[in-house]
Amino acid sequence: MKICFYFTLLLSLCIATPAFALLEAGTPAPDFNARTLDGQPTNLGRYKGKTLLVELGTTWCPSCNEQARQIDGIRDFLTQHNITYISVFLADSAESIQEKLKTEGHKRPDQIMIDSGEARRSYNVFSIPRIILIDKDFKIVFDEMILDKKQLKLRINNHLNQQ
């Protein structure tokens, strides 16, 4: 009986823990410093005043690569609605990112950021990929684990229709 209880508790924690890491809608988006592909310093805060779709992931994560494919499928929609797509790589070198961009054949994100750990800490990254919509007031609209292009477009449209 005790073993069953502890197993259930452990399983519950494993399933629930990633959800605890997600940022709540309406909270201020954490700013963080990073580097561009060419090594220049940048930060997320420089995009205040724009609607942002931020993807947090890595080059070696299959789910992250699938999320990038889903975002690629709505790039025209993002452009039409003036949404800036930022891909934040959490554990990759500039070389591995450039290689991925060449081999995957996706459209290049509007901005690529290479995290040194600050984004990972600021956004409580427990698992990847993470997909976050940030409004023009730099507040979280949604923070999700993975969305297909239909779900993503629907969530963004819901936000756009509320403005």
N, C-alpha and C positions, 0 to 999 in steps of 0.2 A: 504494500500500500504506500509506504514512504517513497519507494523508488518511483512509483507511478506519479506521485505528487511532484517530486523534484524534476522528473522528466517533463511533465506538463509545464512547470514553471520555467524551465530552461527553454523549452520550445516557444513559449509565449514571449520570453525576452528576446529570443532570436528573431522572431517575426515582428515584434513591436519596436525594437530598438531603432531601425532605420527611420520609422515614422517620427520618432521623437526628435530626430536630427533635422527634419524639414522645418524651414522658416515659415512662420505664420503670415498669412495674407494681411496686408495693411501695415506690417512692421517696416521700419526703415531698412533698406538694403545695405548690408555692410560694404564699406569701401575696402579695397585692398590694393597693394602695390604688386606689380608683376613686371615682366620683360616682354618685349615684342620679339618676333622671330629674328630680327637683326640685332637684338641685344639692348635695345633702347628701353629706358624705364618708362612705365606707363601705370595707370591706375584706373579702376572702374569708375571712380568719381568724375573723371573727365567727361563722361557721357551723361551726366545729369542733364535733364531737360529733354532727353530722348527716351523712347520706349525701347527696351533692351530684351532680347532673348539670349540668355546666357546658358551655355552648355558647359558643364564641368565633367571632364573625363580624361581618358588617356588614349594613346595610340594602340596599345596592346589589348584593350578590353573589348571583347566581341560585342557586348551590349552597347558600349559607347559608339562603336563603329556603326551599329544598326541605328542608333539614335541619330547619328550624323546623316545617314541615308534618309531617314524620315524627315529631318529638317531640310535636307537638300530638295525633297519633293514639294516643299512649300516656299521655296526661296522667292518665286515671283510674287506670291501672296505677301510675304514679309516686305519686299521692296515696295509694293503698291501701298502698303500701310505705314511706310516709313519706320519700320522696326529694324533696329540694328542687331545683327546676329554676331555674338561674341563667343568664340570657343576658347575655354580656359583649360589648358593641359596641365594636369596636376603632378605628373611624374615622368616627364619626357624632356628630351633634349631638342634643341632647334633642328638638329639633323634628322632625328627620327620623325619629327612632325613634318618636315619638308618631304621626306621619303613617303610618308603616308599620303600626303596631298598628291604626290605624283602618281602613286600606284592605285589609290582608291578612285580617282577620277571625279571627286566631288567638286562643286563650286567652292571656291575659297571663302571662308567666313569673312564678314566685314572687318573683323579684328581678331587676331590670334594673340592670346596672352599665355605666357609660360609662368606658372606659379612656382614660388620658392617655398611654399608652405602657408603663406598668409591667407590665401583664398580658402585653402583646405580647412584652416582653423576658423576663419570668419564665418564660413558657411556650414560648419559642423559636418563636414563630409565624412559619412560613415560608409556609404556604398556609392557606386557609380553605375551608370551616368546619373547626373542631376540636370534637370532642365528648369530654368527659372525665368519667369517673366517679371520685369521691373518696369514700373510706369514712369512717366515723365517727372513725377515728384520724387523719384528714387525710392519708391515703396514697393514691397513684394506684392505681386498680383497672385502668382501661384509658384509653388516649389514642388516639383514632382520627381519621381524616380525615373520613369521612362514613359513616353507617350508616342503613339504612332502618329502619322501625319494627319489623319482624320481627327483624332482626339486633340492634337495640338492646335490645329486650325480652329476647332470648335471652342476650345478654351480661350484662345486669343480673340476670336470673334465675340465671345461673351463679354470680355473686357472692353473691346472697342465699342460695343453697343451700349455699355453702361456709361460711357464718357459723355 
